[in-house]
Amino acid sequence: MKLAAVGLAALLSAMGGWGKDGHAIVAQIAWDELSPEARGEIRTLLGDSGLAEVASWADMVRREPNYEWSAPLHYVNMPADADAYIHSRDCPEQGCVVSAIDHFSKILAERNNSPQDRGEALMFIVHFVGDIHQPLHGGRAEDRGGNSIEVTFLGESTNLHRVWDFGIIEAATDTPWPEQAKALESEITDQDRIAWLASVTPDNWIASAGRWAFESHRLAEQYAYTVHSGDELGQAYIDHCDPIVDVRLKQAGIRLASVLEACLVDQPRSDDSADGSTTNASEASPHSKASTPPPATSPAGS
């Protein structure tokens, strides 16, 4: 796959904060968890580009005309008092991050799809599994996942969503992201892996991703939404919320590795399947370039 065709290097050089560091940390943790077989499959699809390098690709192309359809796929909104993710209620017709993970996982797993389609699906999955673990990517529709809540963070005017996207992770440490990834990896125990992977059901990514989305929603209600428009947030807020950011980065990395293993290694080839069915990238879908949905009239979230 020729990633230079989308100007990857130039796009990523403009990235900063969560877009670069947080997603790269998730991707690196996942890479280190992967089997040699899965790594080989990824090298075949991405060529010289590493998993961490492409982790923010989906953010950079979402505003390009050919990828505007992907903008609603980075998040999902739930009612403040939700006690579970309900797909029929929470995921609109144009799609959401839950349905996107399901859709692109199927494209990646189908070996009859072109390397280009599978490579793009891989990059979307790497990013969306990271996104779904950011608490405010499972926030409320009425404040667009915290984007409408204006706050002051360490003396700078911003909004609550941006605080959680990159403000906390930048303010908590000035350590380069590769070292942050290693430090977080060193904290992950076998018990953590067992607990975090208990929610993974490879035959039903809607259910898996829905559980991850609800975790984010619950954390958003417990931590992010404790502030209001006009509040000033400082070191106390960072100290309170940074442990949540760290856990979500670790969970995202472990779960991303599981998704990729399931799609690249565990998935039987279509010609070996019982019914010979496939999931082709060109099939009509709210997450497919082949059927670009109309933009939402009043998009909510990030």
N, C-alpha and C positions, 0 to 999 in steps of 0.2 A: 504493500500500500504506500503510495507516494504522498506522505503527509505535507510535503512542501507545497502541494497544490492548493492547500488552504492557508498557506503562510503561517504555519504553526509556530515557527521560531519567533517570528515578528510579533505574533499575537501574544505569546506567553511572556515575551520580554516586557510587555506592558502591564502584566498582572502584578498584584500586590496583595498583602494581607491574607485573608482567608482564601481568596481565590487561588492564590499561589501556594501558600504554606499549608493551610489546613487540608486542602485536597491532596497536595503532594504527600503529606504525612499519612493520610489514609491509604493512598496508593502504595507507598513504600512498605507500610505494615503488611498490606495484602501481599505484595510481591514476596516479602520474606517468608510468608506463610505458605506460599504455593509450592506444589510439587514440581520437579524438573519437567515433567510432561506438560503441565499447564504453562510453565515459563516458555517452553519451546513453541507452543501454539501461539502465545502472545508475540514472541519474536517474529514468527512467520507473518502475523497480521500487521504488526507495527513497524517492522524493519528496524532501523537504527534508533527509533524513538522509544524511550523507556516509559513504563507505566506512569511514573510520577510526572513525566514531561507532558503527557497528554491529559492529565487529570482535570485540567481547567479548560480544555478545548470546548466543551459544551457551553461554558459561560461566554466564551469569546465569539462563538458563531451565532448565538441566539438572536442577535440584532441584525444579522445579515439577511437580506431578502429571501435567500433560499432556505433559511433555517428559522424564520420567524414563527413557524408552526410549533417550534420546540419550547418557546418561552413559558407556556403554562405547565410544562412537564417538570419543572424544577421544585415544585412544592405541592402541598395539599392543605386545604383549610378544613377545620372542624369547629363545631359549636363549642363555646367555652365550657359548657357543662357536659360535653361528650364523655361517655364512659367506655367507648370502644370506637375503632374505626369501622364505619359502615360504607362499603364501596358504593352502593347505589345512591347513598346520600352525599358522600363527601367527594367523589371523583366525578367532575362534570363531563359533558360529552366531548369536549376538546382534549380530555385526558388530564392526568396529574402524575406526580412522581411515582405513585404506586403502580399505575397502569403502565407507565414508561418502563420501569424496571422489568415488569412482566413481559412486555412486548419485545424489548431489545434483548432480553435473555433468550427468548425463543429464536430470534434472528441469529444471534451469536451461536447458539447450539446447533442450528441447521447447517451442516457442512456443504449442502448443495447451494447455499447462497454464495454470492460472489465475495472474494476477499475484501473488496471495497465496502460492501454492505456490512460484512461481519466486522471489519475493522472499525467502522463508524459505530456500530452497535456496541462494540467493546468500549470505545471511548465514552459513549453515553452512559453505559452501566457504571464505569469507574466514577464518573461524576455524580450520577444520580444516587448511588448508594451513599456517597458522602453527603449529598444534600439532605437526604431523608433523615439523617442523624443530627442535623442542626435543628435544635428545638423550634425555632421560629419558622422553619420550613414546614412545620405542622401546626402553625398558629391559627389565628382567627381571621375570617374574611373581612370583618368590619374595619380592621386596622391594617389590612394588607400584610399580615404577618409581622406586625410591628413597624412597618415602614412609615405609617402615619403617626407614630408616637415620637414626637420631637423631644430630645433630651440633650443635656450637656454632659459629655463624657471626657473627664480629665481636662476640663476647661474648653473643649471644642464642641461646637454645635453639630449635632448629627441626629440620627434616629435610632430607635431601639434595635431594629433589624441589623443595621450596620454594626452596632456594638457587638452583637452576637456573631455576625459574619466574620469580622476580623478584628474588631476593637479589643476584645478580651484577650485573644490569642497573641496579639501584638504587644499589648501592655503587660502581659504576665511575664514575658521573657524576651530577651534580645538574642537568644540562642538560634543559630541557623536551623532551618527546618530539618535537615538530615540528622542533626544531633538530637533534635526534639523527638523525631521518629524513633531513634534508637533508645532514648530514655523511656519513652512510653512503652515500646516493645518489651523492655526489660521488666516492666511492672506487670505484664500479662501472665497470669498463672494458668495451669491446666484447668483449674476449677473455673476460671473466667471463661475459657474457651467453651467448656461444656455448657455453662449457663447461657452464654451469648448465642451459641449455635442451636440451643433448644428450640428457638423460634423459627429455624430454617426448615422449610419444607420444599425441596426442589421441584416437586410435582405440582406446586401451587404457589407461585411467586406473589400472586395477589395477597394471599393470606400472610406470607412471610413479611412482605413489605408493608402491609397494613398494620401488622404488629409493631414494626419499627416506627412507622409514622405515629401511631398512638403513643409510643414511648416518648417521642419528641413532643407531641401535644401536651402530654402530662407534665413533662419537664418545663415546657414553656409556661404553663399555668402556675407551676410551683416556684419558678425562679425568674423567668423573664418578665412576666406580667405582674410582678410585685411593684413595678414602678409606673409612673404616669407621665403624661406629657408635661414638659416643663421641669421635670426633676433633674437634679445634678447628681451624676454618678461618678464615684471616685474609687479609691483603692479598696474600700470596704466591699463595694459591689464586685470588684475584680476578685478579691479573695474568696467571696462567697460563691461566685459562679465559675471560676476557672476549673475547679475539680470536675464540674459537670462537663465542661468542654473537653477536658482530657479523657474522661470516660467515653464520651460519644465518639471521639476520634478513634480510640482503641476498638470500640465495638464495631464501628464502620469498617475498619481495616480487616478485622477477623471475619466479619460477615461478607465483605466484598470478596475475600479469598474463597469463601465457600461458594458464592455464586459463580465465580470464574471456574473453579474446579468442576462444578456441576455442569456448566455449559461446555467446557473445553475438553474435559477428560472423562467424566462419568457418563456423559450423554452418548447413547449408541448412535452409530451412523444410521442415516435414514434408510439406506438399503438393507439394513439389518433389522429394521423395525417390523412389527407384526403387520401393520396395515399400510406401510409405505407412505404415510402422511408426512407432509412437510409444512414448515412455516416460512413462506417466502417473503423476502423484504419488500416486494412490490405489492403484496396483498393490501387491500383497502383497510386502513386503520387510522385512528385519530392521532397516531404517533409516527406515521409514515409519510415520507415526502411524496409518496404516490397519491395521497389523499389529504392534502393540506387543509386543515379545518379553518373556517372563518375565525377571525380574532374575536375574543370575548368582548362584549360591549363595555364591561367594567371589570377588567381583570383584578383579582384579589391575590395578594401574596407577593412573593419576590420574584 
